[in-house]
Structure formats: structure tokens, C-alpha cells
Amino acid sequence: MKKKFDFSAEMSETETIKATPKNEYLEEENRLLDINVQELAKLNDNVFKLRTEVENLSGSIRECKPIISEETQKMAVEFGARLLCDFLSQIESKCKEAERRMKKADNAIPIPDTAFYILIIIVVALSSFFVCMIVANAEILHSGLIWKAAIGCILMVALEISIALIVQKFLDRGK
């Protein structure tokens, strides 16, 4: 037969939990944690409700179409038409002025004498540089001769441009 064990002696030996400040603190902390959990659950519900409301509102905002009155539309059209007419008249006046100047110049585009002389000098300098490159490459590739020829051409162009400017100044003094 089985014997039943009596725990009453051991139970009496154990001390009852006394109300200590530490135990009171833990009980208060547990109570506050329970309150926090309840408040967090409420807050989570509120956030979910607000989120669904914002989603619904954003959906309705996408569906909204701005309504512009007929009077405002007419004013905008008239204003745009007036701006376009002004712009068109300015373009036409500029075109007529350009046509008048072209007819006055006998269908030629006038350029200053100095610019013409400088263009001639540049063409001569480029052609001389081209000839120098042909001579230099025929003699020795990648040598200092190429650089000497390039520097010579650049100095020649600078000299010719300065001479053209000086001659132009002397010609302008005579007028």
C-alpha cells in the first residue's frame, strides 16, 4: 500500500511571504506594467483607426477634381490670347525690321573689315601649319620639329593679327 505523505509539516515551516518594500515595489511595477499594456493596446487601436481614415481620405482626395468657374476659364483664355497676340506682334515687328535691314544691305551680311582680315590670316596660318605638318611627318615622326613648326605658326598668326589691327587703325584715322 501506498503511504500518503503529509506536507503540512513542511508547509508550516515555510515562512509566509512578508510584505516588504521590495515586494510592494514589484507589485506596483506589475500593476503599472499592466496599465501600460492596456494603454498601448488602446494606442495601437487608435493608430490603426487613424491609418485607415488617412488611407480613405487620400483615396477620396485622388478622386477629387478641381472645379474652375466658367468666368475664370474665360479670363484665363482671354489673358493667354492677349499674351500670344502681343508676342506675335513683337515677333512680326522684329522680322519686318530684319527684312528691312537685309534689303538695305543688298542681301549681303556686312562684317567689319578687321574681322575679314583676321579670317584671311587664320586661313593662311592653318594652311601653313598643315603644310608644316606634312613636311615634319615626312621627315621624322614625333620629333621636336613638329613643335617648332607649331610655335612658328602661332607666332606668325599673332604677328599677322597685330599687323592687321594696326593697319585698320591707320585706315580709320584717315576717314
Secondary structure, 3 states (H helix, E strand, C coil): CCCCCCCHHHHHHCCCCCCCHHHHHHHHHHHHHHHHHHHHHHHHHHHHHHHHHHHHHHHHHHHCCCCCCHHHHHHHHHHHHHHHHHHHHHHHHHHHHHHHHHHHCCCCCCCCHHHHHHHHHHHHHHHHHHHHHHHHHHHCCCCHHHHHHHHHHHHHHHHHHHHHHHHHHHHHHHC
